Amino acid sequence: MLLLLFASVWGNSVPAQEAPASPSPPPSYEISGAIHSGKTPLPGVTVTISNTLTGKKFAAATALNGTFLFSALDRGRYVVKVEFVGFATQTQEILLNPQNPAAKLDFELILASRAQQQQLQARDSDMAALGRGFQSLAVENTLSSLAGMGATNGQNGQGINANDLSSLPMNGAGAEGATESVSISGAMGRTQDFGGGSEEQIQERMQEFRDRAQREGGFPGGGGGPGGPGGGPFLMRIPRGLNINQPHGVLFITDGNSIFDAKPYSLTGLETPRPEYNNLRFGAFAGGPLKIPGIYDGSKKNFFFAGWTGVRGSNPYDAFSTVPTQPERSGSFSQTTLNNGAPVQIFDPNTGQQFPNNTLTSISPAALSLLQYIPLPNLPGNRQNFHYVTSVDSNSDNFSARLVHNFGGVSGPGMIVMGGGGPMGGGGQGGRGRRSQNNLNFGANYSRSSNNSAGVFPSLAGSSNVQGLNANAGYTYGRGRLTNNLRFNYNHLHTSTTNLYSFLTNVAGQAGIGGVSQDPFDWGIPGLSFTDLPGLNDPAPQRRLDQTYSLSDFIAWSRGKHNLRVGGDYRRILQSFRAARNAEGSFTFTGFATAQYAGGSAVPSTGYDFADFLLGLPQLTSIQSGTESYDFRANAFDVFVQDDFRVRASLTLNLGMRYEYNGPFTEAHNHIANLDVAPGFTAVSPVLPGQSGAFTGVFPDSLIQPDRNNWAPRIGIAWKPQKQTVVRAGYGINYNLAQYASIIQNFAYQPPFATASTNLSNLSSPLSFTNGFPTPAPGSVTNNFAVDKNYRLGYVQLWNLNVQRELPHGVIVNAGYNGAKGTRLDMERAPNRNPDGTLRIAGVQPFIFESSEADSILHAGTVSVRKRLQGGLALSGTYVYSKSIDNASSIGGGGVVVAQNDQDLATERGRSSFDQRHKFTGNWIYELPFGANKRFLPNGAGAHILGGWQWSGDFTLASGLPFTPRVLGSFRDVSSGVNGTLRANVTGAPIHLSDPTTFEWFNTAAFCAPGSSPGCVNPDGTLFGDAGRNIVEGPRQVTLNMALNKTFEIKDFRALELRVQASNVFNIAQFAAINTVVNSPIYGQVTGTGSMRRLSMVARFRF
């Protein structure tokens, strides 16, 4: 109600006077996002971000709702890696700069092995992939950096929305634009966090400090910044007149509690309870001159910073799913219907006759044992009949310390230089205040976290523990116009994840499943995958240690109109891990065993997946396990040169070249394997490091050839033809440097060093729980993954052109065009299959082949309007119209989509999975017109109560993301070792509905499963679907967040801030996903929603 009241006041009040424009806030860099598997958010996922230049790493685990946040980061390019036991590691690459200070990345995880991938796709039959690929990240997060420069002084003349992707900063006079390009050098300072929080919170904190600086004489210096996430600031900006010989800092606490939140939106229409949780974040930071009264006084040259942040509490988990009814669990399917309303018909695989009354006469003992891990319904009906509401604990601590020794002390009040570094990473270069140019700094950070995770069923819970240590040392030397910065960093990160059964319960052994691992470390629930039901996949145990040693050095030299930067760094990357990949086996049930057969082919609409499970007869099984640990090694280095050339007052050029070499990973004991592939995929042969393959010659120790040709030019132009007009253009290239980490993970746990097999059932000798993993025939190839020996890293060329015009009353308008072309992007295909589902190469089991042959193209137009803060009001808005087309947008950023037809890759071309045609975003800050120097209540008690309040918010209006109509559990698809690659056929009916509902978001009659009926055929006569990729548009995005905050000045530098913030303040249902699997029971329905209104409160005390 308060938010609505203030909205009403804002709409009817007019400020009495215009305040002078305040300086544009320096950007606060952060990375956030959400991680899902299907419609299920994944808590406890390890998210690691690495600066591609410095090698510094930051790590966190996702909350219960699957979200993560890294704040107070350095400006620069980052590789974001997402890892969760049992799931394939995924990476994305983004670049943070003043035009793009906050990046949001969403991941759609899939299981690690190809067979596990099939099961996850079956479990996720109620949702199409939402992933975004490498090229989408380069487009969304790097286009703005093509001209790559951000002003380091925070000049007011910049006049650009911090979130504007189309901007290239240049100061008002055009004389000194940006002086460094992170995309080239990767070294920039960080802004001050003051206890963490969202981007808006951080910007508001900085705005308050700037306002105070104007009242108290201004802040000298600039740039510099805090440590890594959770570490807080290590650069103390001291207003003039304040005693710098005293320590200063901040205390903060943030509380979020379920009692303040709205109830979740119910997709079923039934009453939905509100998950109970409480989440408390707190911390303390202090920094200043190093002085111990009576013992030591180093206040003129030595400065310290220390901080602690913590999280205690729990996070909500709320999920709907479909589980078998009690009659179905006992084998009776007489009341069960398919998604088209037809009754289920099941046939005895031994006799070929239909079961009487569609009821099984016997149930497998293994199935009975595993049934205990699938809950009974707790809601009526046979669709979305299980609702699981719980909360999971999440606790973490982060301790950081830094010491800086200046050679020749600070010459006056200004900035206390704390040097680079902070939790899990380094910071910036300090500011431009009066200070010593030479300093030596040391930093250390220790972090630990413990998080429980929940699955759609209580039996799928798990936990993860992360411990990280970072230590760094740096030396900065400056003389005249020359500055040199040398830095060493060591990062140590240990992660362990487990489920409810490891070392406790041998689930597979108790069920009598044969051929699986009996190592207690590997114990867990065997993977179960269905077409009509969610599968069972609990967290797989994992132990992992990541270590990175890095040494970097760069030189900055200014002479005349040139600002030259030259530098580079070297990184030694070590990774040791052991994981229960798919050690307990995976079983895919499709209805293959209980279908009716005529002429050797299954009759449509016969057979049922859960009936197959009760009989213990899967169509496909897979296993991948080993008892050893792996030790991966890699080297990386880069060098860059950049010249910021101020040609004249109205023209600035930024020219640079960067060379990057990321060597492919090797394994210390050479216990990895690839496949040597003959031309045309006519034959394959396993090959080990250093061996000569049967078809393409000698393989290196990394099993793929290094890519040594990664040159990345950068060109930026800022031209001011008129006083109020600035034209900007840029061009650059970015490489997908993170893909090697994903590739080496898939080279592990391959024969002959581990067990791996993908087995296909047949009518004459069906697979079962007891004999699901038969001994492979001598000479057969069971490796399930291969990479092109001549694989090359993908890259994206990016270019932009923007025109900015400053209008009266502090209004700035920007119009721009962005383009991006991806080349050599990753594509995954299943080459060992024929169109009829049979295997193509005799004696070779199904495998996935990864190559660099995909491409993409994007065009985007942007228009943004920003009103500077005047009269207590600042507004900004940006509209983007874009279109992106590719043939493999999910690699590196979402659920892996294997090509439908390996022999016709041209049909993979379609809308990118991140293609969002329209997007309008905006934000505002409004100082309520009460109190001193305001229109109303300028003094008295009313001024003290109502004065100083600030109302802020942001909004997003966007069209939906696209989804692909597809088929799960196709007998032909699964018989060739894949699942979910088959797309639907189009019927000719319109796709769009004028009045969509949550039960039918699009016209479900627009698609059909190939071969499901005589009329559902591809006009070209093939057995593949003729629907294109991503042709169904999902729900629109509408979000609105607001906050109220006030700072109570106490004395000198001390102040207390109170803040109330609400996300989704109007409680609008956020439909997140739709089901486009044509043979799913919930085909066409909305399957996921975002959070409803959530309220949290923040208190900060600065001293």
Residue, then its C-alpha position, 0 to 999 in steps of 0.5 A: m500500500l505504501l508503494l501505491l501511495f507514493a506512486s500516487v503522490w509522485g503522479n500529482s506533485v511537482p518539484a519546486q525547483e530543478a536541482p543540478a544534474s548529479p554525476s552519472p553513477p559509475p557502473s556496478y558490475e554483477i552477474s546473476g541468473a537462474i538454473h533449471s532442469g526442465k521446469t524445476p529450479l536447481p539449488g546447490v549448483t556450483v557456479t564459477i565465474s573466471n576473468t579471462l585475463t586474470g584467471k581469478k575465480f569467484a564461486a557460489a552455489t544457487a539458492l533453492n529457487g535456482t538463482f545466483l548472484f555475483s556482485a561488485l565485480d571487476r569490469g572485464r570478460y568472464v567465463v561463467k561455468v555451471e556444474f552440478v553432479g550428474f549434469a553436463t557442465q555448461t559455460q557461457e561467456i560475457l563481458l561487463n563494461p559501463q554500457n553493460p554493467a549487469a548480465k543475466l544468464d539462465f541455464e538449462l541443465i542436461l545430464a552428463s552422459r548422452a543416455q542421461q541426456q535422453q532421460l532428462q529430456a524425457r523428464d522434461s517433457d513438460m518444457a522446451a529448452l530455455g537455454r541461451g548459447f555462446q553467440s547470444l551471450a556475445v551479442e547481449n553482453t559484448l556488443s556494447s563493448l565493441a568500442g569497448m571504452g568506459a570513462t574512468n572518472g565518472q564524468n557527468g558528460q557521459g550521459i548514457n544509460a548504464n544498461d544501454l547496450s548500444s552506447l560507447p561512452m565519451n565525455g561531453a567535450g569529446a576530449e577524453g573518452a574512455t581510456e581502456s577497453v576491458s575487452i582488450s586489457g581486462a583490467m578495470g576497477r570495481t565500484q563500492d558495494f556496501g554490503g551487497g544487494s542488487e544493481e539498483q541498490i548499489q547504484e543508489r548507494m553510490q548516488e547517496f555518496r555522490d550527493r554527500a560529496q557535493r555537500e561536503g566538498g566532493f570525492p577525490g579519486g575514482g576507479g578502484g573497487p572492492g573485492g570479489p562477491g561477498g568481500g565488500p569494498f577495499l577502497m575507502r573513499i573519504p570525504r574532505g574534512l573527515n579524519i582519515n586516521q580513523p577506520h571506516g566501514v559498514l554494517f548491514i543486514t538483509d532479511g527476507n521472510s515468507i510471511f511478507d510474500a504473496k502465495p505462489y500462482s497455482l497452475t492447477g487452480l487448487e489452493t497453493p500453500r506458501p512455502e515457509y522460509n527465512n533468509l538472513r544476509f549480514g556482514a561487516f566491513a572496515g578499512g583504514p590506516l593501519k594503526i595500533p595505539g601505543i604499539y604501531d603507527g603505520s597510518k601514513k603508508n599502510f592501510f588495511f581492509a577486513g570484511w565478513t559476510g554471512v548467510r543463514g536461513s532457508n529458501p522455498y521450494d515449490a513444484f508440481s508434477t505428475v505421479p502414477t495413481q494408486p491403481e497404476r502403481s498396482g498395474s491397473f491401467s483400465q482408467t488411464t488415458l493418453n493425452n489425446g483422450a484414447p484409453v491406454q492399451i497394453f500388450d503382453p510382450n511374451t504372447g503379443q495379446q492384450f492384457p485383460n482389462n489392461t491390467l498387468t498380471s505380474i510386477s518386477p521385484a526391482a520395480l516394486s523396490l524402486l516404487q518407494y522413491i516415487p510418491l503417491p499423489n496428494l492431489p486429485g486427478n492423474r495430471q499434475n497430481f503431486h505438489y511438493v512444498t518445502s524449504v532447504d537450508s542455505n548457509s555461507d560465510n566469507f572472510s576477507a582481508r587486505l593489506v596495502h603498503n604505499f611507498g611514500g604515503v598519501s599526500g592529503p585527504g582523498m582515497i585510501v588505496m587498498g589495492g586490488g583483490g578481495p574474495m576470490g579475486g582481484g580488484g582495480q587500480g585505485g583512483r585518481g586522488r593524490r596518493s603514492q603511485n607505488n604500492l605493494n598489496f596482499g590479500a586473502n579470502y576464505s569462503r565456505s558454504s553449505n546448501n541442501s537441495a530439493g528435487v520434485f520428489p522428497s527422495l531426490a534431495g541432496s547437499s553440497n559443500v564448497q570451500g574456497l581460498n584465494a590469495n594474491a599479491g600485487y605491486t604497482y609502480g608509477r613514474g611520470r606517465l608510466t604505470n606498471n601493475l604486476r600481480f600474482n594470484y592463487n585460487h583454490l576451490h573444493t566442491s563436494t556434492t552428495n545425495l541421500y544414499s551415498f555410503l548409506t543405501n545401495v538402492a540398485g543392489q537392494a532392487g536386484i539391478g545387475g551390472v552397476s557399480q557397487d562402490p559405496f561412493d556411487w550409490g544412488i537411485p538409478g536414473l529412470s526416464f519416462t515419456d508421460l511422467p517425470g523421471l528420477n534423477d537424484p544428485a550424483p556424488q562428486r568431489r572436485l578440486d579446482q586450482t588456478y595459478s596466474l601471473s599478470d602484468f600490464i603497462a599503461w603509458s600516456r603521451g600526448k594524444h595517446n594512452l597506450r596499454v600493453g600487457g598479458d597474463y599466464r594461467r596454469i589451470l588444475q582440476s581434479f575430480r571424481a564423480a558418479r557419472n551414471a554409475e548406477g545405470s539409467f533406464t528409458f521406458t517408452g511403451f516399447a515393450t507393451a506395444q502391439y506390433a504388426g509387421g514388425s512395427a508398433v501400432p500407434s497409441t499402444g503401449y505405455d511407459f509406466a507399464d514397461f517400468l512395472l514389467g522391468l523392460p526398458q527400451l534403452t539402458s546406459i551406464q558410465s562409471g569408473t573408480e578413479s579420479y581425474d587430474f586435468r591440466a591446461n595452460a592459457f595466456d594472452v597478450f594485448v596492445q591498445d591505443d586510445f588515440r584522441v585525434r582531436a577534441s571531437l574524435t577519439l579512436n580506440l584501436g587494439m589487438r588481443y591474442e588469446y591462447n587457451g590450450p585444450f585440457t590434458e589428463a595427467h595419466n592420459h586416462i581419456a579417450n576420443l573416437d577417430v572417425a573415418p570420412g562420411f562416418t563409415a567407421v570409428s575407432p577409439v584412440l588414446p592420447g598420443q596414439s595414431g588413429a586408424f583414419t586421421g593420423v596421430f592425436p595429441d595428448s589433448l585428443i584435439q588439436p590446439d587452436r592457435n589462431n585466436w586473434a581478436p581485433r578491437i576498433g572503437i570510434a567516438w565522434k562528436p560532429q555537433k555540440q549535443t550529438v555523438v556518433r559511435a561505432g565499433y567492431g570486435i571479435n570474441y572467442n568461446l574460450a570455455q568450451y574446452a572445459s566441457i569437452i574434457q569432462n566428456f573425454a573422461y569416464q570412457p573405455p578402456f579406462a571406465t565402463a560405458s555402454t548404451n544398450l538397445s532392447n529388441l523384441s527377441s532379447p529384451l533388456s531388463f533391470t537384471n540384465g540391462f547391461p550385458t557384456p559388450a561383444p569383443g571388438s565392439v565400440t561403446n564410447n558415447f562421445a567424440v569430438d572432431k580432432n580438428y575442432r576449432l573454437g567458435y567466435v562471434q564478430l560484433w559490430n555496432l553504430n549508434v547516434q546519441r543526441e542530448l536534448p533540453h531538460g537533461v534528456i538524452v536519446n540514443a538510436g543504434y544498430n547492433g549486429a553479430k555473426g557467429t562462426r565455427l559454433d558448436m554442433e552436436r549430432a548423432p551420426n551412428r543412425n539411419p533414418d529408420g532408427t537402425l544403427r549405421i556402423a556395425g559393432v559401434q554403439p550410439f555416440i554423440f559427435e561434437s564439431s565446430e560447424a554451426d553459425s548464427i546471425l543477429h540484427a538488432g535495433t535499439v532506441s533509448v531515452r534517459k532523463r538525468l536526475q533533475g528536480g528529484l526525478a531520473l528516468s530511463g527506458t530502452y526498446v530493442y527490436s532484434k532477430s537472431i537465426d542459427n542452427a545450434s544456439s543451445i550449445g554452451g548455454g542451455g539444454v543440448v539439442v542434438a540435430q534431428n537428421d544428421q544427414d540434413l543439417a540445413t533443417e536445423r536452421g531457425r530462430s535462436s533459442f534466445d531470440q526475443r523479438h521485442k523488449f522494453t526496459g526502464n527504471w526510475i528514481y524519484e526523491l519524494p517532495f518532502g523535507a529540506n529544499k523540497r516543495f512540501l514540509p520543508n521543516g519541522a517534524g513532517a520534514h524529519i518523518l517524510g523527508g529524504w525518502q527515495w522511490s525507485g524501480d524498474f520494469t521489463l516488458a518483452s515478447g516471449l522466447p521461442f519453443t520447439p514442437r518435438v516428440l519424446g519417447s519415439f521408438r525409432d528415435v530411442s532405438s538409435g540411442v537418442n531421445g527428444t531430437l525428433r520434431a513434430n509435423v505441422t498440420g497447417a492449422p494456425i499456431h497462435l491463439s487469440d485468447p491463450t490460457t494456461f491450459e492451452w497456450f497455443n493451438t495444439a492442433a497445429f502439430c502432430a507426432p510423425g507416424s502417429s496417424p495416417g494423416c501425420v506425414n512429412p510431405d517429403g516422405t521422410l520419417f522426420g518432422d517438418a516443423g522448424r526449430n523454435i516456431v512456438e512463441g512462449p509467454r510474454q514477460v512483464t515484471l515490475n520491481m520497486a523499492l523505498n529507502k531513506t538514509f538517516e544522517i547521524k554525524d560526520f560519516r555515520a549514517l543509517e539506511l533503511r530500505v524496503q524492496a519488492s519484486n513483482v510488486f503488483n503480483i503479476a503471474q509470470f508464466a515461464a515455460i510451456n510444454t511443446v512435446v506433442n505426446s505429453p499429457i500436458y501438451g500445450q500447457v503452461t508448466g512453470t511460473g516465476s515468483m510472485r511478489r516478494l518483499s525484503m528489508v535492508a538495514r545498513f549502518r556506515f561509520 
